[in-house]
């Protein structure tokens, strides 16, 4: 299964983004309102400048205390963002997420941000794929 197939089953299409000068408090409110785990940080050009996750916020509150909430997200965002393409396999994306210990990956197509895939999206797709394979094998064994 490829990323573009995974995205077809996502309930909420699109990508939630924030500007680099958005405060951490504003970003946290956006995460809570949308019930999501990360925001892509992009400026005027729309290029991916970073990603801000719940983990980033909690880590920095632990380090700096609540004052971090007034800072711009560009100060605490993850700058080295791993991305994937629409044609990447679910297995490859899942492996990279597991190795890198992150849960969200922007999807880039022709140099543009087109989606965000989460580890939950990929696991759901893999489970569906495995279920279909199991059913096919059972059918072959039973003679269907």
N, CA, C and O atoms as a GROMACS GRO file, in nm:
protein
  576
    1UNK      N    1   0.084  -0.117   0.000
    1UNK     CA    2   0.000   0.000   0.000
    1UNK      C    3   0.089   0.124   0.000
    1UNK      O    4   0.191   0.128   0.069
    2UNK      N    5   0.049   0.224  -0.078
    2UNK     CA    6   0.126   0.347  -0.088
    2UNK      C    7   0.056   0.462  -0.014
    2UNK      O    8  -0.062   0.454   0.018
    3UNK      N    9   0.132   0.567   0.011
    3UNK     CA   10   0.082   0.682   0.086
    3UNK      C   11  -0.045   0.739   0.023
    3UNK      O   12  -0.139   0.773   0.095
    4UNK      N   13  -0.050   0.751  -0.109
    4UNK     CA   14  -0.169   0.809  -0.171
    4UNK      C   15  -0.293   0.724  -0.143
    4UNK      O   16  -0.404   0.778  -0.137
    5UNK      N   17  -0.278   0.594  -0.126
    5UNK     CA   18  -0.390   0.508  -0.092
    5UNK      C   19  -0.432   0.527   0.054
    5UNK      O   20  -0.551   0.524   0.086
    6UNK      N   21  -0.335   0.548   0.140
    6UNK     CA   22  -0.364   0.574   0.281
    6UNK      C   23  -0.444   0.702   0.295
    6UNK      O   24  -0.539   0.709   0.372
    7UNK      N   25  -0.405   0.804   0.220
    7UNK     CA   26  -0.470   0.934   0.231
    7UNK      C   27  -0.615   0.930   0.186
    7UNK      O   28  -0.696   1.012   0.230
    8UNK      N   29  -0.650   0.837   0.098
    8UNK     CA   30  -0.789   0.826   0.052
    8UNK      C   31  -0.885   0.791   0.165
    8UNK      O   32  -1.004   0.822   0.158
    9UNK      N   33  -0.835   0.726   0.268
    9UNK     CA   34  -0.921   0.685   0.378
    9UNK      C   35  -0.917   0.780   0.498
    9UNK      O   36  -0.985   0.757   0.598
   10UNK      N   37  -0.838   0.887   0.488
   10UNK     CA   38  -0.833   0.983   0.599
   10UNK      C   39  -0.966   1.055   0.611
   10UNK      O   40  -1.026   1.095   0.512
   11UNK      N   41  -1.010   1.072   0.735
   11UNK     CA   42  -1.138   1.138   0.760
   11UNK      C   43  -1.132   1.288   0.733
   11UNK      O   44  -1.228   1.347   0.684
   12UNK      N   45  -1.018   1.349   0.766
   12UNK     CA   46  -1.004   1.494   0.750
   12UNK      C   47  -0.891   1.521   0.652
   12UNK      O   48  -0.774   1.503   0.685
   13UNK      N   49  -0.925   1.564   0.530
   13UNK     CA   50  -0.820   1.593   0.433
   13UNK      C   51  -0.750   1.726   0.464
   13UNK      O   52  -0.800   1.806   0.543
   14UNK      N   53  -0.636   1.748   0.401
   14UNK     CA   54  -0.565   1.874   0.419
   14UNK      C   55  -0.462   1.867   0.528
   14UNK      O   56  -0.441   1.763   0.592
   15UNK      N   57  -0.397   1.982   0.549
   15UNK     CA   58  -0.290   1.990   0.647
   15UNK      C   59  -0.312   2.114   0.734
   15UNK      O   60  -0.333   2.224   0.683
   16UNK      N   61  -0.306   2.095   0.864
   16UNK     CA   62  -0.315   2.207   0.957
   16UNK      C   63  -0.176   2.270   0.968
   16UNK      O   64  -0.079   2.202   1.001
   17UNK      N   65  -0.168   2.399   0.939
   17UNK     CA   66  -0.040   2.469   0.945
   17UNK      C   67  -0.049   2.592   1.033
   17UNK      O   68  -0.157   2.644   1.059
   18UNK      N   69   0.067   2.637   1.078
   18UNK     CA   70   0.078   2.763   1.150
   18UNK      C   71   0.200   2.838   1.097
   18UNK      O   72   0.292   2.779   1.042
   19UNK      N   73   0.198   2.967   1.115
   19UNK     CA   74   0.311   3.052   1.078
   19UNK      C   75   0.419   3.040   1.186
   19UNK      O   76   0.387   3.010   1.302
   20UNK      N   77   0.544   3.064   1.151
   20UNK     CA   78   0.653   3.052   1.249
   20UNK      C   79   0.640   3.146   1.369
   20UNK      O   80   0.691   3.116   1.477
   21UNK      N   81   0.571   3.260   1.352
   21UNK     CA   82   0.558   3.355   1.462
   21UNK      C   83   0.436   3.331   1.550
   21UNK      O   84   0.411   3.407   1.644
   22UNK      N   85   0.360   3.227   1.521
   22UNK     CA   86   0.246   3.189   1.606
   22UNK      C   87   0.300   3.152   1.743
   22UNK      O   88   0.402   3.084   1.754
   23UNK      N   89   0.232   3.195   1.850
   23UNK     CA   90   0.280   3.160   1.983
   23UNK      C   91   0.252   3.012   2.011
   23UNK      O   92   0.162   2.951   1.953
   24UNK      N   93   0.331   2.959   2.101
   24UNK     CA   94   0.314   2.819   2.141
   24UNK      C   95   0.174   2.800   2.201
   24UNK      O   96   0.111   2.697   2.178
   25UNK      N   97   0.126   2.898   2.277
   25UNK     CA   98  -0.008   2.889   2.335
   25UNK      C   99  -0.114   2.883   2.226
   25UNK      O  100  -0.208   2.803   2.235
   26UNK      N  101  -0.101   2.965   2.122
   26UNK     CA  102  -0.196   2.962   2.011
   26UNK      C  103  -0.191   2.827   1.940
   26UNK      O  104  -0.295   2.772   1.903
   27UNK      N  105  -0.072   2.776   1.920
   27UNK     CA  106  -0.056   2.646   1.854
   27UNK      C  107  -0.118   2.535   1.939
   27UNK      O  108  -0.184   2.446   1.886
   28UNK      N  109  -0.097   2.540   2.069
   28UNK     CA  110  -0.155   2.439   2.159
   28UNK      C  111  -0.307   2.445   2.154
   28UNK      O  112  -0.374   2.341   2.154
   29UNK      N  113  -0.363   2.565   2.148
   29UNK     CA  114  -0.508   2.580   2.138
   29UNK      C  115  -0.559   2.521   2.005
   29UNK      O  116  -0.665   2.459   2.001
   30UNK      N  117  -0.483   2.541   1.898
   30UNK     CA  118  -0.520   2.486   1.767
   30UNK      C  119  -0.515   2.334   1.769
   30UNK      O  120  -0.605   2.268   1.715
   31UNK      N  121  -0.412   2.278   1.829
   31UNK     CA  122  -0.403   2.132   1.842
   31UNK      C  123  -0.524   2.077   1.919
   31UNK      O  124  -0.584   1.977   1.880
   32UNK      N  125  -0.558   2.144   2.027
   32UNK     CA  126  -0.670   2.098   2.110
   32UNK      C  127  -0.803   2.111   2.034
   32UNK      O  128  -0.885   2.020   2.037
   33UNK      N  129  -0.823   2.223   1.968
   33UNK     CA  130  -0.948   2.246   1.896
   33UNK      C  131  -0.969   2.146   1.783
   33UNK      O  132  -1.080   2.099   1.760
   34UNK      N  133  -0.861   2.113   1.715
   34UNK     CA  134  -0.869   2.019   1.602
   34UNK      C  135  -0.855   1.873   1.644
   34UNK      O  136  -0.880   1.782   1.565
   35UNK      N  137  -0.814   1.852   1.770
   35UNK     CA  138  -0.791   1.716   1.822
   35UNK      C  139  -0.688   1.642   1.738
   35UNK      O  140  -0.710   1.529   1.695
   36UNK      N  141  -0.575   1.710   1.715
   36UNK     CA  142  -0.466   1.653   1.637
   36UNK      C  143  -0.337   1.661   1.718
   36UNK      O  144  -0.333   1.724   1.824
   37UNK      N  145  -0.232   1.595   1.668
   37UNK     CA  146  -0.108   1.586   1.744
   37UNK      C  147   0.006   1.671   1.694
   37UNK      O  148   0.109   1.682   1.761
   38UNK      N  149  -0.010   1.733   1.576
   38UNK     CA  150   0.099   1.816   1.525
   38UNK      C  151   0.048   1.917   1.424
   38UNK      O  152  -0.059   1.902   1.365
   39UNK      N  153   0.129   2.019   1.405
   39UNK     CA  154   0.104   2.125   1.307
   39UNK      C  155   0.229   2.144   1.224
   39UNK      O  156   0.340   2.144   1.276
   40UNK      N  157   0.211   2.160   1.094
   40UNK     CA  158   0.324   2.191   1.009
   40UNK      C  159   0.346   2.341   1.018
   40UNK      O  160   0.251   2.419   1.012
   41UNK      N  161   0.472   2.381   1.034
   41UNK     CA  162   0.507   2.522   1.041
   41UNK      C  163   0.556   2.565   0.903
   41UNK      O  164   0.652   2.510   0.849
   42UNK      N  165   0.487   2.662   0.846
   42UNK     CA  166   0.527   2.712   0.714
   42UNK      C  167   0.504   2.862   0.708
   42UNK      O  168   0.409   2.914   0.767
   43UNK      N  169   0.591   2.929   0.635
   43UNK     CA  170   0.585   3.074   0.623
   43UNK      C  171   0.507   3.118   0.501
   43UNK      O  172   0.421   3.045   0.450
   44UNK      N  173   0.539   3.237   0.455
   44UNK     CA  174   0.469   3.298   0.342
   44UNK      C  175   0.476   3.215   0.214
   44UNK      O  176   0.381   3.213   0.136
   45UNK      N  177   0.588   3.147   0.192
   45UNK     CA  178   0.606   3.072   0.068
   45UNK      C  179   0.532   2.939   0.069
   45UNK      O  180   0.514   2.878  -0.036
   46UNK      N  181   0.489   2.894   0.185
   46UNK     CA  182   0.421   2.765   0.197
   46UNK      C  183   0.516   2.648   0.213
   46UNK      O  184   0.472   2.534   0.226
   47UNK      N  185   0.646   2.676   0.212
   47UNK     CA  186   0.744   2.569   0.230
   47UNK      C  187   0.743   2.520   0.375
   47UNK      O  188   0.718   2.597   0.467
   48UNK      N  189   0.770   2.392   0.393
   48UNK     CA  190   0.776   2.335   0.527
   48UNK      C  191   0.903   2.385   0.595
   48UNK      O  192   1.014   2.356   0.550
   49UNK      N  193   0.885   2.460   0.704
   49UNK     CA  194   0.998   2.511   0.781
   49UNK      C  195   1.024   2.428   0.905
   49UNK      O  196   1.134   2.427   0.960
   50UNK      N  197   0.920   2.357   0.948
   50UNK     CA  198   0.932   2.274   1.067
   50UNK      C  199   0.801   2.206   1.097
   50UNK      O  200   0.703   2.219   1.023
   51UNK      N  201   0.801   2.133   1.208
   51UNK     CA  202   0.678   2.069   1.254
   51UNK      C  203   0.675   2.083   1.406
   51UNK      O  204   0.778   2.072   1.473
   52UNK      N  205   0.557   2.108   1.458
   52UNK     CA  206   0.539   2.125   1.602
   52UNK      C  207   0.443   2.019   1.650
   52UNK      O  208   0.329   2.011   1.605
   53UNK      N  209   0.490   1.938   1.743
   53UNK     CA  210   0.406   1.831   1.797
   53UNK      C  211   0.374   1.857   1.944
   53UNK      O  212   0.434   1.943   2.008
   54UNK      N  213   0.279   1.782   1.993
   54UNK     CA  214   0.248   1.789   2.136
   54UNK      C  215   0.373   1.760   2.218
   54UNK      O  216   0.396   1.823   2.322
   55UNK      N  217   0.453   1.665   2.172
   55UNK     CA  218   0.576   1.630   2.244
   55UNK      C  219   0.671   1.749   2.253
   55UNK      O  220   0.732   1.772   2.358
   56UNK      N  221   0.683   1.825   2.143
   56UNK     CA  222   0.770   1.943   2.144
   56UNK      C  223   0.725   2.040   2.254
   56UNK      O  224   0.807   2.093   2.328
   57UNK      N  225   0.595   2.063   2.261
   57UNK     CA  226   0.541   2.157   2.359
   57UNK      C  227   0.565   2.108   2.501
   57UNK      O  228   0.612   2.183   2.586
   58UNK      N  229   0.533   1.982   2.527
   58UNK     CA  230   0.550   1.927   2.662
   58UNK      C  231   0.698   1.927   2.702
   58UNK      O  232   0.732   1.960   2.816
   59UNK      N  233   0.786   1.889   2.609
   59UNK     CA  234   0.930   1.887   2.638
   59UNK      C  235   0.978   2.026   2.679
   59UNK      O  236   1.052   2.039   2.777
   60UNK      N  237   0.936   2.128   2.606
   60UNK     CA  238   0.983   2.264   2.635
   60UNK      C  239   0.919   2.322   2.760
   60UNK      O  240   0.983   2.401   2.830
   61UNK      N  241   0.795   2.286   2.790
   61UNK     CA  242   0.736   2.329   2.918
   61UNK      C  243   0.815   2.267   3.031
   61UNK      O  244   0.839   2.332   3.133
   62UNK      N  245   0.856   2.142   3.015
   62UNK     CA  246   0.938   2.075   3.117
   62UNK      C  247   1.073   2.142   3.135
   62UNK      O  248   1.123   2.152   3.247
   63UNK      N  249   1.132   2.188   3.025
   63UNK     CA  250   1.264   2.254   3.031
   63UNK      C  251   1.255   2.398   3.078
   63UNK      O  252   1.331   2.440   3.164
   64UNK      N  253   1.161   2.474   3.020
   64UNK     CA  254   1.158   2.619   3.040
   64UNK      C  255   1.047   2.667   3.132
   64UNK      O  256   1.050   2.780   3.180
   65UNK      N  257   0.949   2.582   3.158
   65UNK     CA  258   0.835   2.624   3.237
   65UNK      C  259   0.728   2.688   3.149
   65UNK      O  260   0.742   2.692   3.026
   66UNK      N  261   0.622   2.737   3.211
   66UNK     CA  262   0.508   2.789   3.135
   66UNK      C  263   0.536   2.913   3.051
   66UNK      O  264   0.456   2.948   2.964
   67UNK      N  265   0.648   2.980   3.075
   67UNK     CA  266   0.681   3.098   2.994
   67UNK      C  267   0.698   3.065   2.846
   67UNK      O  268   0.687   3.153   2.761
   68UNK      N  269   0.726   2.939   2.816
   68UNK     CA  270   0.745   2.898   2.677
   68UNK      C  271   0.618   2.922   2.595
   68UNK      O  272   0.625   2.939   2.473
   69UNK      N  273   0.504   2.925   2.660
   69UNK     CA  274   0.377   2.941   2.589
   69UNK      C  275   0.366   3.075   2.515
   69UNK      O  276   0.290   3.087   2.420
   70UNK      N  277   0.442   3.174   2.559
   70UNK     CA  278   0.441   3.304   2.493
   70UNK      C  279   0.542   3.317   2.380
   70UNK      O  280   0.544   3.418   2.310
   71UNK      N  281   0.624   3.216   2.362
   71UNK     CA  282   0.728   3.220   2.258
   71UNK      C  283   0.670   3.180   2.122
   71UNK      O  284   0.568   3.111   2.116
   72UNK      N  285   0.735   3.223   2.014
   72UNK     CA  286   0.692   3.177   1.881
   72UNK      C  287   0.729   3.030   1.860
   72UNK      O  288   0.830   2.983   1.913
   73UNK      N  289   0.648   2.959   1.784
   73UNK     CA  290   0.671   2.816   1.763
   73UNK      C  291   0.804   2.788   1.695
   73UNK      O  292   0.861   2.681   1.713
   74UNK      N  293   0.856   2.884   1.618
   74UNK     CA  294   0.983   2.861   1.549
   74UNK      C  295   1.098   2.836   1.646
   74UNK      O  296   1.200   2.780   1.607
   75UNK      N  297   1.083   2.877   1.771
   75UNK     CA  298   1.188   2.854   1.870
   75UNK      C  299   1.192   2.710   1.920
   75UNK      O  300   1.297   2.662   1.963
   76UNK      N  301   1.079   2.641   1.915
   76UNK     CA  302   1.077   2.506   1.972
   76UNK      C  303   1.040   2.397   1.871
   76UNK      O  304   1.044   2.279   1.905
   77UNK      N  305   1.006   2.434   1.750
   77UNK     CA  306   0.964   2.335   1.650
   77UNK      C  307   1.080   2.243   1.612
   77UNK      O  308   1.197   2.277   1.630
   78UNK      N  309   1.046   2.128   1.560
   78UNK     CA  310   1.146   2.038   1.503
   78UNK      C  311   1.178   2.090   1.364
   78UNK      O  312   1.090   2.101   1.279
   79UNK      N  313   1.304   2.122   1.341
   79UNK     CA  314   1.345   2.183   1.214
   79UNK      C  315   1.381   2.081   1.106
   79UNK      O  316   1.357   2.105   0.988
   80UNK      N  317   1.436   1.970   1.147
   80UNK     CA  318   1.475   1.866   1.051
   80UNK      C  319   1.356   1.773   1.031
   80UNK      O  320   1.342   1.671   1.098
   81UNK      N  321   1.271   1.811   0.936
   81UNK     CA  322   1.146   1.739   0.914
   81UNK      C  323   1.165   1.629   0.811
   81UNK      O  324   1.213   1.653   0.700
   82UNK      N  325   1.128   1.509   0.849
   82UNK     CA  326   1.128   1.396   0.756
   82UNK      C  327   0.998   1.405   0.676
   82UNK      O  328   0.891   1.425   0.732
   83UNK      N  329   1.009   1.390   0.545
   83UNK     CA  330   0.891   1.393   0.459
   83UNK      C  331   0.884   1.265   0.378
   83UNK      O  332   0.979   1.188   0.371
   84UNK      N  333   0.768   1.244   0.316
   84UNK     CA  334   0.752   1.129   0.228
   84UNK      C  335   0.680   1.174   0.102
   84UNK      O  336   0.632   1.286   0.092
   85UNK      N  337   0.676   1.084   0.005
   85UNK     CA  338   0.609   1.110  -0.123
   85UNK      C  339   0.482   1.026  -0.131
   85UNK      O  340   0.466   0.929  -0.057
   86UNK      N  341   0.393   1.064  -0.221
   86UNK     CA  342   0.268   0.990  -0.241
   86UNK      C  343   0.292   0.844  -0.280
   86UNK      O  344   0.209   0.758  -0.254
   87UNK      N  345   0.405   0.819  -0.342
   87UNK     CA  346   0.435   0.683  -0.390
   87UNK      C  347   0.514   0.599  -0.291
   87UNK      O  348   0.542   0.482  -0.319
   88UNK      N  349   0.551   0.654  -0.177
   88UNK     CA  350   0.622   0.576  -0.076
   88UNK      C  351   0.530   0.469  -0.019
   88UNK      O  352   0.409   0.488  -0.011
   89UNK      N  353   0.588   0.357   0.019
   89UNK     CA  354   0.509   0.248   0.073
   89UNK      C  355   0.478   0.272   0.221
   89UNK      O  356   0.552   0.341   0.291
   90UNK      N  357   0.369   0.212   0.266
   90UNK     CA  358   0.331   0.221   0.406
   90UNK      C  359   0.440   0.162   0.494
   90UNK      O  360   0.471   0.214   0.601
   91UNK      N  361   0.499   0.052   0.448
   91UNK     CA  362   0.604  -0.014   0.525
   91UNK      C  363   0.724   0.080   0.543
   91UNK      O  364   0.779   0.091   0.652
   92UNK      N  365   0.764   0.148   0.435
   92UNK     CA  366   0.877   0.240   0.442
   92UNK      C  367   0.849   0.356   0.538
   92UNK      O  368   0.933   0.392   0.620
   93UNK      N  369   0.730   0.413   0.528
   93UNK     CA  370   0.693   0.526   0.614
   93UNK      C  371   0.689   0.483   0.760
   93UNK      O  372   0.740   0.552   0.847
   94UNK      N  373   0.628   0.368   0.785
   94UNK     CA  374   0.619   0.317   0.921
   94UNK      C  375   0.758   0.290   0.979
   94UNK      O  376   0.783   0.318   1.096
   95UNK      N  377   0.847   0.235   0.898
   95UNK     CA  378   0.984   0.210   0.943
   95UNK      C  379   1.056   0.339   0.978
   95UNK      O  380   1.122   0.347   1.082
   96UNK      N  381   1.043   0.440   0.893
   96UNK     CA  382   1.109   0.568   0.920
   96UNK      C  383   1.053   0.635   1.045
   96UNK      O  384   1.128   0.693   1.123
   97UNK      N  385   0.921   0.626   1.064
   97UNK     CA  386   0.860   0.685   1.184
   97UNK      C  387   0.909   0.613   1.310
   97UNK      O  388   0.939   0.676   1.410
   98UNK      N  389   0.915   0.482   1.303
   98UNK     CA  390   0.958   0.403   1.418
   98UNK      C  391   1.105   0.431   1.451
   98UNK      O  392   1.139   0.453   1.567
   99UNK      N  393   1.190   0.431   1.350
   99UNK     CA  394   1.333   0.458   1.371
   99UNK      C  395   1.356   0.600   1.424
   99UNK      O  396   1.439   0.620   1.512
  100UNK      N  397   1.284   0.696   1.370
  100UNK     CA  398   1.302   0.836   1.410
  100UNK      C  399   1.224   0.876   1.534
  100UNK      O  400   1.243   0.986   1.587
  101UNK      N  401   1.138   0.787   1.582
  101UNK     CA  402   1.057   0.811   1.701
  101UNK      C  403   0.970   0.936   1.687
  101UNK      O  404   0.966   1.021   1.776
  102UNK      N  405   0.902   0.946   1.572
  102UNK     CA  406   0.805   1.054   1.552
  102UNK      C  407   0.677   0.995   1.495
  102UNK      O  408   0.677   0.883   1.445
  103UNK      N  409   0.568   1.071   1.504
  103UNK     CA  410   0.437   1.017   1.470
  103UNK      C  411   0.367   1.085   1.353
  103UNK      O  412   0.259   1.042   1.313
  104UNK      N  413   0.426   1.188   1.297
  104UNK     CA  414   0.362   1.261   1.187
  104UNK      C  415   0.464   1.292   1.078
  104UNK      O  416   0.578   1.329   1.107
  105UNK      N  417   0.422   1.278   0.953
  105UNK     CA  418   0.514   1.301   0.841
  105UNK      C  419   0.442   1.377   0.730
  105UNK      O  420   0.341   1.330   0.677
  106UNK      N  421   0.493   1.494   0.695
  106UNK     CA  422   0.436   1.567   0.581
  106UNK      C  423   0.457   1.491   0.451
  106UNK      O  424   0.560   1.426   0.431
  107UNK      N  425   0.358   1.500   0.363
  107UNK     CA  426   0.365   1.436   0.232
  107UNK      C  427   0.389   1.546   0.129
  107UNK      O  428   0.313   1.643   0.121
  108UNK      N  429   0.494   1.530   0.051
  108UNK     CA  430   0.534   1.628  -0.049
  108UNK      C  431   0.512   1.570  -0.188
  108UNK      O  432   0.552   1.456  -0.215
  109UNK      N  433   0.450   1.648  -0.275
  109UNK     CA  434   0.430   1.608  -0.415
  109UNK      C  435   0.468   1.725  -0.504
  109UNK      O  436   0.411   1.834  -0.493
  110UNK      N  437   0.564   1.701  -0.592
  110UNK     CA  438   0.612   1.806  -0.684
  110UNK      C  439   0.656   1.932  -0.608
  110UNK      O  440   0.629   2.044  -0.650
  111UNK      N  441   0.723   1.909  -0.496
  111UNK     CA  442   0.777   2.019  -0.417
  111UNK      C  443   0.677   2.092  -0.328
  111UNK      O  444   0.712   2.191  -0.264
  112UNK      N  445   0.553   2.044  -0.325
  112UNK     CA  446   0.449   2.112  -0.246
  112UNK      C  447   0.396   2.020  -0.136
  112UNK      O  448   0.386   1.899  -0.154
  113UNK      N  449   0.363   2.081  -0.024
  113UNK     CA  450   0.301   2.009   0.087
  113UNK      C  451   0.156   1.976   0.047
  113UNK      O  452   0.078   2.066   0.018
  114UNK      N  453   0.121   1.846   0.046
  114UNK     CA  454  -0.014   1.807   0.005
  114UNK      C  455  -0.094   1.738   0.116
  114UNK      O  456  -0.216   1.732   0.109
  115UNK      N  457  -0.025   1.686   0.215
  115UNK     CA  458  -0.096   1.613   0.321
  115UNK      C  459  -0.001   1.589   0.439
  115UNK      O  460   0.118   1.619   0.434
  116UNK      N  461  -0.060   1.534   0.542
  116UNK     CA  462   0.017   1.492   0.659
  116UNK      C  463  -0.033   1.353   0.695
  116UNK      O  464  -0.154   1.332   0.710
  117UNK      N  465   0.057   1.259   0.708
  117UNK     CA  466   0.019   1.123   0.743
  117UNK      C  467   0.068   1.094   0.884
  117UNK      O  468   0.181   1.129   0.921
  118UNK      N  469  -0.017   1.031   0.963
  118UNK     CA  470   0.020   0.998   1.101
  118UNK      C  471   0.050   0.849   1.112
  118UNK      O  472   0.015   0.770   1.025
  119UNK      N  473   0.116   0.814   1.220
  119UNK     CA  474   0.145   0.674   1.242
  119UNK      C  475   0.015   0.595   1.256
  119UNK      O  476   0.009   0.478   1.217
  120UNK      N  477  -0.088   0.658   1.311
  120UNK     CA  478  -0.218   0.593   1.321
  120UNK      C  479  -0.278   0.564   1.185
  120UNK      O  480  -0.337   0.458   1.164
  121UNK      N  481  -0.263   0.659   1.091
  121UNK     CA  482  -0.311   0.637   0.954
  121UNK      C  483  -0.242   0.516   0.891
  121UNK      O  484  -0.306   0.433   0.826
  122UNK      N  485  -0.111   0.509   0.910
  122UNK     CA  486  -0.032   0.403   0.848
  122UNK      C  487  -0.064   0.268   0.912
  122UNK      O  488  -0.078   0.168   0.841
  123UNK      N  489  -0.075   0.264   1.043
  123UNK     CA  490  -0.107   0.138   1.111
  123UNK      C  491  -0.246   0.091   1.069
  123UNK      O  492  -0.265  -0.028   1.043
  124UNK      N  493  -0.342   0.180   1.063
  124UNK     CA  494  -0.478   0.144   1.020
  124UNK      C  495  -0.475   0.084   0.879
  124UNK      O  496  -0.540  -0.017   0.853
  125UNK      N  497  -0.400   0.146   0.790
  125UNK     CA  498  -0.390   0.097   0.652
  125UNK      C  499  -0.324  -0.041   0.647
  125UNK      O  500  -0.370  -0.129   0.575
  126UNK      N  501  -0.218  -0.058   0.724
  126UNK     CA  502  -0.148  -0.188   0.727
  126UNK      C  503  -0.239  -0.297   0.783
  126UNK      O  504  -0.240  -0.409   0.732
  127UNK      N  505  -0.316  -0.266   0.887
  127UNK     CA  506  -0.408  -0.365   0.944
  127UNK      C  507  -0.515  -0.404   0.843
  127UNK      O  508  -0.551  -0.522   0.832
  128UNK      N  509  -0.564  -0.308   0.770
  128UNK     CA  510  -0.663  -0.335   0.666
  128UNK      C  511  -0.604  -0.424   0.557
  128UNK      O  512  -0.667  -0.519   0.511
  129UNK      N  513  -0.481  -0.391   0.518
  129UNK     CA  514  -0.411  -0.469   0.416
  129UNK      C  515  -0.389  -0.613   0.463
  129UNK      O  516  -0.410  -0.707   0.387
  130UNK      N  517  -0.346  -0.630   0.587
  130UNK     CA  518  -0.324  -0.763   0.642
  130UNK      C  519  -0.454  -0.843   0.653
  130UNK      O  520  -0.455  -0.964   0.630
  131UNK      N  521  -0.562  -0.776   0.687
  131UNK     CA  522  -0.692  -0.842   0.695
  131UNK      C  523  -0.736  -0.893   0.558
  131UNK      O  524  -0.788  -1.004   0.546
  132UNK      N  525  -0.714  -0.811   0.454
  132UNK     CA  526  -0.750  -0.854   0.319
  132UNK      C  527  -0.664  -0.972   0.274
  132UNK      O  528  -0.714  -1.064   0.210
  133UNK      N  529  -0.536  -0.970   0.308
  133UNK     CA  530  -0.447  -1.082   0.274
  133UNK      C  531  -0.491  -1.209   0.345
  133UNK      O  532  -0.491  -1.317   0.286
  134UNK      N  533  -0.528  -1.196   0.472
  134UNK     CA  534  -0.574  -1.310   0.550
  134UNK      C  535  -0.700  -1.370   0.487
  134UNK      O  536  -0.711  -1.491   0.471
  135UNK      N  537  -0.794  -1.283   0.451
  135UNK     CA  538  -0.918  -1.330   0.388
  135UNK      C  539  -0.890  -1.400   0.255
  135UNK      O  540  -0.952  -1.502   0.224
  136UNK      N  541  -0.798  -1.347   0.178
  136UNK     CA  542  -0.763  -1.408   0.049
  136UNK      C  543  -0.700  -1.545   0.070
  136UNK      O  544  -0.731  -1.640  -0.002
  137UNK      N  545  -0.611  -1.555   0.168
  137UNK     CA  546  -0.547  -1.685   0.197
  137UNK      C  547  -0.649  -1.787   0.248
  137UNK      O  548  -0.646  -1.904   0.208
  138UNK      N  549  -0.739  -1.743   0.335
  138UNK     CA  550  -0.843  -1.834   0.384
  138UNK      C  551  -0.930  -1.882   0.268
  138UNK      O  552  -0.968  -1.998   0.261
  139UNK      N  553  -0.962  -1.790   0.177
  139UNK     CA  554  -1.041  -1.825   0.060
  139UNK      C  555  -0.972  -1.928  -0.026
  139UNK      O  556  -1.036  -2.022  -0.075
  140UNK      N  557  -0.842  -1.912  -0.044
  140UNK     CA  558  -0.765  -2.009  -0.125
  140UNK      C  559  -0.762  -2.145  -0.057
  140UNK      O  560  -0.775  -2.249  -0.123
  141UNK      N  561  -0.745  -2.146   0.075
  141UNK     CA  562  -0.740  -2.271   0.149
  141UNK      C  563  -0.875  -2.342   0.146
  141UNK      O  564  -0.881  -2.464   0.132
  142UNK      N  565  -0.982  -2.266   0.158
  142UNK     CA  566  -1.116  -2.323   0.159
  142UNK      C  567  -1.165  -2.357   0.018
  142UNK      O  568  -1.266  -2.425   0.001
  143UNK      N  569  -1.092  -2.310  -0.082
  143UNK     CA  570  -1.130  -2.341  -0.219
  143UNK      C  571  -1.229  -2.244  -0.281
  143UNK      O  572  -1.300  -2.281  -0.374
  144UNK      N  573  -1.236  -2.121  -0.231
  144UNK     CA  574  -1.327  -2.020  -0.287
  144UNK      C  575  -1.265  -1.947  -0.401
  144UNK      O  576  -1.327  -1.859  -0.460
   0.00000   0.00000   0.00000
